[in-house]
Amino acid sequence: MNENKDQDSEPIADVSAQRVARVYAEALLNAAEKQGQSEQVLESLESFIRDLFPAEPQFEAFLQSSAVGRERKAQVMDKVFEGKASPVFVDFLKVLNQHERLDLLRPILTAAKELRDERAHRIRVQVRSAVPLADAQTNRLVEQLRANLKLEPVLQTEVDPDLLGGVVVRVGDWLYDASVRARLDSIRNQLIERSSHEIQSGRDRFSIASGN
């Protein structure tokens, strides 16, 4: 599987917020799965954040404002979403509003995607390459990752011309850098280290000869 990286870019929340967001994300997924609407609800949440918030930044500010009461926010949400969104999604927004957690919508989306992938035995893999990968290269990479990880990889691809060539693959904290840039940096570092060693050896020999 292959996805564009930009669709999954979310600001990083602090650790405590991430924990709380995961709790709410799990509750959302559980409620959505009972209604057979997990994909629909996640798409609604993603569109809410990715499309509506940038188009109407004042609405995001309104929802997250501590100066606006919960009842007023609930009234506005009823008006905005009536007949336009899944009841599961709307009810979830109201629960967040009741607990004054609407500021966690972005980390909740990130956590919900991670949980969905875990339940489907999928894993997100970030792939950077100097040029777009050919279908054959992508398929070979997916097969290798699937065999090694024992999970279904979901590629999030990005083109980075600075790499010059090759690919950089990141899975969680694991990084595999097979880019031309990395190889050039490695060669350069080896040359610097070798030159430093030779200079130091020359100094040592000169010191010994001076001492004699």
Phi, psi and omega per residue, in radians:
M1 nan 2.630 -3.053
N2 -2.445 2.346 3.126
E3 -2.363 2.748 3.045
N4 -1.405 2.364 -3.052
K5 -1.115 -0.635 -3.025
D6 -1.042 -0.493 -3.111
Q7 -1.199 -0.324 -3.056
D8 -1.961 0.224 -3.130
S9 -1.402 2.052 3.121
E10 -2.305 2.528 3.090
P11 -1.040 2.575 -3.134
I12 -1.463 2.178 3.124
A13 -1.598 2.865 3.085
D14 -1.240 2.913 -2.993
V15 -1.055 -0.791 -3.114
S16 -1.119 -0.694 3.109
A17 -1.137 -0.642 3.110
Q18 -1.108 -0.699 3.136
R19 -1.115 -0.822 3.139
V20 -1.118 -0.727 3.138
A21 -1.060 -0.656 -3.137
R22 -1.165 -0.640 3.100
V23 -1.079 -0.833 3.130
Y24 -1.164 -0.659 3.122
A25 -1.086 -0.717 3.117
E26 -1.139 -0.705 3.108
A27 -1.108 -0.714 3.122
L28 -1.105 -0.828 -3.134
L29 -1.100 -0.728 3.135
N30 -1.066 -0.789 3.134
A31 -1.133 -0.711 -3.121
A32 -1.200 -0.691 -3.131
E33 -1.139 -0.608 3.113
K34 -1.090 -0.523 3.126
Q35 -1.682 0.045 -3.104
G36 1.142 0.592 -3.037
Q37 -2.218 0.444 -3.035
S38 -1.050 -0.811 -3.135
E39 -1.181 -0.722 -3.131
Q40 -1.089 -0.765 -3.114
V41 -1.188 -0.722 3.109
L42 -1.139 -0.656 3.082
E43 -1.119 -0.666 3.113
S44 -1.130 -0.757 3.140
L45 -1.145 -0.731 -3.140
E46 -1.148 -0.755 3.118
S47 -1.127 -0.646 3.113
F48 -1.000 -0.779 -3.084
I49 -1.453 -0.757 -3.028
R50 -1.352 -0.618 -3.036
D51 -1.827 -0.886 -3.043
L52 -1.251 -0.812 -3.093
F53 -1.041 -0.821 3.108
P54 -1.122 -0.602 -3.125
A55 -1.310 -0.567 -3.104
E56 -2.263 1.204 -3.084
P57 -1.055 -0.460 3.115
Q58 -1.200 -0.474 3.111
F59 -1.236 -0.715 3.075
E60 -1.089 -0.751 3.117
A61 -1.098 -0.665 3.116
F62 -1.079 -0.824 -3.101
L63 -1.128 -0.589 -3.055
Q64 -1.635 -0.062 -3.088
S65 -1.284 2.267 3.074
S66 -1.367 -0.191 -3.138
A67 -1.447 -0.221 3.138
V68 -1.772 2.275 -3.103
G69 -1.225 2.758 -3.123
R70 -1.126 -0.646 -3.139
E71 -1.114 -0.730 3.117
R72 -1.118 -0.726 3.111
K73 -1.106 -0.725 3.141
A74 -1.091 -0.700 3.122
Q75 -1.095 -0.758 3.138
V76 -1.148 -0.713 3.131
M77 -1.110 -0.705 3.095
D78 -1.045 -0.742 -3.115
K79 -1.189 -0.726 -3.078
V80 -1.253 -0.718 -2.973
F81 -1.803 -0.025 -3.100
E82 -0.993 2.054 3.125
G83 1.258 0.114 -3.075
K84 -2.024 -0.178 -3.095
A85 -2.496 2.808 3.126
S86 -1.067 2.387 3.081
P87 -0.974 -0.587 3.114
V88 -1.074 -0.771 -3.138
F89 -1.152 -0.807 -3.130
V90 -1.116 -0.749 3.121
D91 -1.078 -0.639 3.130
F92 -1.135 -0.757 3.091
L93 -1.043 -0.675 -3.136
K94 -1.184 -0.643 3.084
V95 -1.109 -0.797 3.091
L96 -1.044 -0.720 3.122
N97 -1.094 -0.757 -3.121
Q98 -1.083 -0.594 -3.140
H99 -1.707 0.154 3.126
E100 0.945 0.877 -3.129
R101 -2.139 0.356 -3.136
L102 -1.148 -0.321 3.093
D103 -1.252 -0.155 -3.116
L104 -1.703 0.197 -3.067
L105 -1.017 -0.734 -3.112
R106 -1.159 -0.924 3.090
P107 -1.113 -0.473 3.078
I108 -1.148 -0.721 3.102
L109 -1.068 -0.792 3.118
T110 -1.051 -0.808 -3.136
A111 -1.140 -0.668 -3.136
A112 -1.131 -0.679 3.100
K113 -1.140 -0.717 3.127
E114 -1.108 -0.760 3.133
L115 -1.138 -0.712 3.102
R116 -1.049 -0.747 3.127
D117 -1.143 -0.726 3.124
E118 -1.044 -0.782 -3.111
R119 -1.190 -0.487 3.125
A120 -1.656 0.115 -3.127
H121 1.023 0.708 3.069
R122 -1.931 2.790 3.098
I123 -2.484 2.395 3.140
R124 -1.393 2.340 -3.137
V125 -2.249 2.111 3.115
Q126 -1.553 2.216 -3.112
V127 -2.212 2.110 3.049
R128 -1.958 2.387 3.125
S129 -2.491 2.753 -3.101
A130 -1.208 -0.577 3.100
V131 -2.366 2.791 3.102
P132 -0.976 2.395 3.133
L133 -1.268 2.473 3.051
A134 -1.246 2.772 -3.118
D135 -0.989 -0.714 -3.129
A136 -1.116 -0.701 3.111
Q137 -1.157 -0.748 3.122
T138 -1.081 -0.796 -3.129
N139 -1.102 -0.706 3.125
R140 -1.145 -0.710 3.111
L141 -1.130 -0.745 3.117
V142 -1.068 -0.754 -3.137
E143 -1.107 -0.742 3.139
Q144 -1.131 -0.769 3.134
L145 -1.145 -0.736 3.130
R146 -1.055 -0.731 -3.119
A147 -1.208 -0.666 -3.077
N148 -1.414 -0.658 -3.053
L149 -1.594 -0.312 -3.071
K150 1.039 0.511 3.102
L151 -2.414 2.853 3.107
E152 -1.495 1.959 -3.103
P153 -1.324 2.408 3.022
V154 -1.974 1.875 -3.056
L155 -1.377 2.315 3.008
Q156 -1.988 1.737 -2.946
T157 -1.629 2.616 3.110
E158 -2.582 2.351 3.091
V159 -1.633 2.191 -3.117
D160 -2.292 1.673 -3.089
P161 -1.029 -0.406 -3.123
D162 -1.122 -0.311 -3.137
L163 -1.269 -0.339 3.134
L164 1.266 -0.706 -3.137
G165 -3.110 2.982 3.139
G166 1.354 -2.925 -3.091
V167 -2.424 2.748 2.988
V168 -2.155 2.166 -3.091
V169 -2.056 2.222 3.102
R170 -2.160 2.223 3.052
V171 -2.181 1.789 -3.073
G172 1.090 -2.136 3.134
D173 -1.574 -0.081 -3.110
W174 -1.557 2.315 -3.106
L175 -2.248 2.264 3.034
Y176 -2.083 1.977 -3.068
D177 -1.936 1.814 3.118
A178 -2.024 0.572 -3.123
S179 -1.467 2.746 3.062
V180 -1.105 -0.686 3.125
R181 -1.009 -0.754 3.141
A182 -1.134 -0.704 3.139
R183 -1.150 -0.718 3.110
L184 -1.114 -0.717 3.107
D185 -1.114 -0.671 3.132
S186 -1.137 -0.771 3.112
I187 -1.091 -0.766 -3.140
R188 -1.060 -0.773 3.138
N189 -1.121 -0.653 3.102
Q190 -1.130 -0.724 3.132
L191 -1.129 -0.741 3.114
I192 -1.091 -0.765 -3.125
E193 -1.128 -0.727 3.141
R194 -1.154 -0.728 3.134
S195 -1.123 -0.715 3.122
S196 -1.099 -0.705 -3.141
H197 -1.140 -0.737 -3.126
E198 -1.171 -0.678 3.105
I199 -1.106 -0.776 -3.140
Q200 -1.142 -0.675 3.111
S201 -1.114 -0.699 3.108
G202 -1.113 -0.692 3.100
R203 -1.122 -0.722 -3.138
D204 -1.101 -0.761 -3.134
R205 -1.123 -0.693 3.136
F206 -1.132 -0.677 3.137
S207 -1.131 -0.737 3.137
I208 -1.115 -0.763 -3.119
A209 -1.155 -0.654 3.120
S210 -1.168 -0.629 -3.130
G211 -1.192 -0.549 3.114
N212 -1.341 nan nan
